[in-house]
Amino acid sequence: MSSETISPKRWLKALKSGEYKKARGMLLNSKGGMCCLGVAAHLNGADLNWLDRSTYTCGVGHHNYIPFWIDPGNGADLAILNDTKAGYPIERIEKLMPVFEKAYRAGRK
C-alpha cells in the first residue's frame, strides 16, 4: 500500500462511475461486485482477488487498505448500509461526506 490514501471525493466519484458492480456482504464477490468498502480498499491498493469469497466480509481483514478517514464507527455504518437490498446507497454515503472530508483533512496534517 502506498503512504497516500485515497480522498473521500475520489471514492465517491468511483462509486458513482458505474465502473464497479455493487455487491453486499463482502468486499468482492464471485461475480466481481464490490461493497462500498471493497471499492475503497481496491482504490487504496488492495488485491482483493485472493479472497475466500465464502467467508470474507466487509468487517474483517484488509484494514490497512480501508482509508483512515473511514473510522470503525463509520465503517460499520457503511457495511450495514451497503448490505441493504439495493447495495450501497449513494445518497446516504453523500450525507456522510462532510464527516469523511473533515477526518481526511485532519489526518493529512
C-alpha positions in Angstrom: 0.0 0.0 0.0 1.3 3.5 -0.7 1.7 6.0 2.1 -1.0 8.1 0.5 -4.7 7.3 0.9 -7.5 8.0 -1.5 -9.6 11.0 -0.8 -13.3 10.7 0.0 -14.1 12.6 -3.2 -12.2 10.1 -5.3 -14.0 7.3 -3.6 -17.5 8.8 -4.1 -16.6 9.5 -7.8 -15.7 5.9 -8.2 -18.9 4.7 -6.5 -20.9 6.9 -8.9 -18.9 6.0 -12.0 -20.7 2.7 -12.8 -17.3 1.1 -13.1 -17.9 -1.1 -10.1 -20.7 -3.6 -9.8 -22.5 -3.4 -6.5 -22.3 -6.3 -4.0 -23.4 -6.9 -0.5 -21.9 -8.7 2.4 -18.3 -8.9 1.2 -15.6 -6.8 -0.2 -15.6 -8.7 -3.5 -18.0 -11.4 -4.6 -17.6 -14.2 -7.1 -19.3 -12.1 -9.9 -16.8 -9.2 -9.5 -19.1 -7.0 -7.5 -17.7 -4.9 -4.6 -19.3 -3.4 -1.5 -18.6 0.3 -0.9 -15.7 -0.6 1.5 -14.3 -3.0 -1.1 -14.2 -0.2 -3.6 -12.3 1.9 -1.1 -9.9 -0.9 -0.4 -9.4 -1.5 -4.1 -8.7 2.2 -4.8 -6.3 2.2 -2.0 -4.2 -0.7 -3.5 -5.7 -3.9 -2.0 -5.5 -7.0 -4.1 -9.0 -8.5 -3.4 -8.6 -11.4 -5.9 -7.1 -13.8 -3.4 -10.1 -13.7 -1.0 -12.1 -16.7 0.1 -15.3 -15.2 -1.0 -17.5 -17.5 1.0 -16.2 -16.1 4.3 -14.6 -12.7 3.7 -16.8 -9.9 4.7 -16.6 -6.1 4.8 -16.0 -6.0 8.5 -13.0 -8.4 8.6 -9.4 -8.0 7.3 -7.8 -5.7 4.9 -8.0 -2.9 7.5 -4.7 -1.4 6.3 -6.4 -0.7 2.9 -9.6 0.9 4.3 -8.8 4.6 4.3 -8.1 6.1 7.7 -11.0 8.6 7.4 -13.5 5.7 7.5 -13.3 5.1 11.2 -14.7 1.9 12.7 -18.0 3.5 13.6 -18.5 4.9 10.1 -17.2 1.7 8.5 -19.7 -0.4 10.5 -22.5 2.0 9.4 -21.3 1.7 5.8 -21.3 -2.0 6.0 -24.8 -2.1 7.3 -26.0 0.5 4.7 -24.3 -1.5 2.0 -25.9 -4.8 2.9 -29.4 -3.5 2.3 -31.3 -4.9 -0.6 -30.1 -2.3 -3.0 -26.4 -2.3 -2.1 -24.6 0.9 -1.2 -27.0 3.8 -1.3 -25.1 6.8 -2.8 -27.5 9.3 -1.3 -26.7 8.1 2.3 -23.0 8.0 1.6 -23.1 11.6 0.2 -24.7 12.7 3.5 -21.6 11.3 5.3 -19.1 13.0 3.1 -18.6 16.1 5.4 -17.6 13.7 8.2 -15.2 11.9 5.8 -13.8 15.1 4.4 -13.2 16.5 7.9 -11.4 13.3 9.0 -9.4 13.3 5.8 -8.2 16.9 6.2 -7.3 16.3 9.9 -5.4 13.1 9.1 -3.3 14.8 6.4 -1.9 17.4 8.7 
